[in-house]
Amino acid sequence: MGRRNRIRWSVTAVLALTPPLVVAMAGVPPTTTQAHADPFAGAPGAGEPYYPEDGNGGYRVQHYDVAISYDPPSHRLGGTARLDAVGTQIMRAFNLDFDGPDVRRVTVNGQPAEFDRHGEHELTVTPALPVLPALPFTVTVEYAGAATQHDEGGWTFSPSGGAFAAGEPHSAATWYPLNDTVTDKATFDLRVTIPSEWQAVSNGLRVRDTVDGPNRTVEWASRHPTAGYLTTVAIDHFDFLDQRRADGTPLISAFAPKAGRARELEQRLPEVLDFLESLYGRYPFESGGGIYVDTDLNFSLETQTRPIYAPWTDLNTVVHENTHQWWGDSVSVKRWSDVCLNECFASYTADYLWPERKEGDDVDARYRKTVAENLDNPKFWEIPLQNPGAGREFTSVYYRGPLFLHALRRTVGDAVFFPAVRDFAQAHAYGNVSMPEFRQFVQARAGRDLTGFFGAWLDHDTVPAPEYLYPGSLRA
């Protein structure tokens, strides 16, 4: 995210289970507390300390196939979402995350299922037959109703009457049901039906765009696993810019009616991706681009392959959000306490590496100036970079994260730093990783003990000692 101005069980065996289980299957779905205590129900959360109700246990999703229809004048949103998943335990009930329109019908493996909505975004599903461990199953949810604008992230109305979905760490559950945890990434296909004069943009590759009478149907397909908050759809009267990288990767960018001035900026995207590839290895996805909205937003967001940009977007923002295609999208965190892996790298790349390599800036001088301006400012240092706390994860990683990475670079030297971060990004492509794993990886490459350095910069809420604050060429 970029801130404004850079700030194997048989069925027979299952049916022979104890009577209480059979009775429960036929009854009303359990509450969240009961489901969590029930060994035959998937947990209502995925174990994320910051957001305990996010995600769900008992299964993993492999693929989402989502079809929505949207009528801009009435804001009516209808959808059918199919989740192809695999059970990790036997389940007579399991949860999805969904905070969208009314649910009309749910099926599991083609058979009608009981369902119940409760809490902020819990959709509990009770299938006719239990889900079995290590076996694939399919859940289909049909829903329809008036879409609701979510000001804190999610479905958002545009001035033109269109809409888009964006938000971190939450967004997807406002427009389709999912297992909303960053540790359960899945491939994602989307089909959008809208009035013919409108356009729809999403992640990955555009595989269909047809008009049939009054309606247009657009299909997008993502070939690589995606975390829920990194999926998006945007509906507007878009103008498009089609570009290609030298290797043939298609870059499809869309501009809302009042966002056309950004076209010249987006023409630099091939240059930006070439630069980032030189740092972090091959671009990880099948396509790229951007979605430039004309809605007043205080953030831009690294939605996978195609970031969403607010009207105030500048070149720094484009570099930042595209750095996230490596750090955040391909290499994703295990927990939100690891968010420095996302934002520290995106901010350092945009604020230091691009100005240094492309514009000739003295970034050592920039570092010293920033430190000097904040040396006596306790608030600048009070939120740790590692495990900053729920609600504070998108704070210090932006303004102190670049300092940490620059100090690390000057401590271990360029010959260690750049190959290490590149190799780390490539080794963990399309997976999830933690800050402790990053620390261990760099430590193994450094040839020196970095325990004190990492502790001072990442774990504490005070100014690092001079030996860690001014290493190498940063010595005053």
Sequence and secondary structure as in RCSB ss.txt:
>XXXX:A:sequence
MGRRNRIRWSVTAVLALTPPLVVAMAGVPPTTTQAHADPFAGAPGAGEPYYPEDGNGGYRVQHYDVAISYDPPSH
RLGGTARLDAVGTQIMRAFNLDFDGPDVRRVTVNGQPAEFDRHGEHELTVTPALPVLPALPFTVTVEYAGAATQH
DEGGWTFSPSGGAFAAGEPHSAATWYPLNDTVTDKATFDLRVTIPSEWQAVSNGLRVRDTVDGPNRTVEWASRHP
TAGYLTTVAIDHFDFLDQRRADGTPLISAFAPKAGRARELEQRLPEVLDFLESLYGRYPFESGGGIYVDTDLNFS
LETQTRPIYAPWTDLNTVVHENTHQWWGDSVSVKRWSDVCLNECFASYTADYLWPERKEGDDVDARYRKTVAENL
DNPKFWEIPLQNPGAGREFTSVYYRGPLFLHALRRTVGDAVFFPAVRDFAQAHAYGNVSMPEFRQFVQARAGRDL
TGFFGAWLDHDTVPAPEYLYPGSLRA
>XXXX:A:secstr
 EEGGG    HHHHHTS HHHHHHHHS    HHHHHH TTB  SS   SSSTTSS SSEEEEEEEEEEEEETTTT
EEEEEEEEEEEESS BSBEEEE  SSEEEEEEETTEE EEEEETTTEEEEE SS B BTSEEEEEEEEEEE    
TTSEEEE TTS EEEE SS  GGGTS B   TTS EEEEEEEEEETT EEEESSEEEEEEEETTEEEEEEEEEEE
E GGG  EEEE  EEEEEE TT  EEEEEE TT GGGHHHHTTHHHHHHHHHHHH S  SS EEEEE  S  SEE
B  TTS EE TT  HHHHHHHHHTTTBTTTBEESSGGGTHHHHHHHHHIIIIIHHHHHH   HHHHHHHHHHHHT
T HHHHSS SSS  TT TTSHHHHTHHHHHHHHHHHH HHHHHHHHHHHHHHTTTSEE HHHHHHHHHHHHSS  
HHHHIIIII SS   HHHHS GGG  
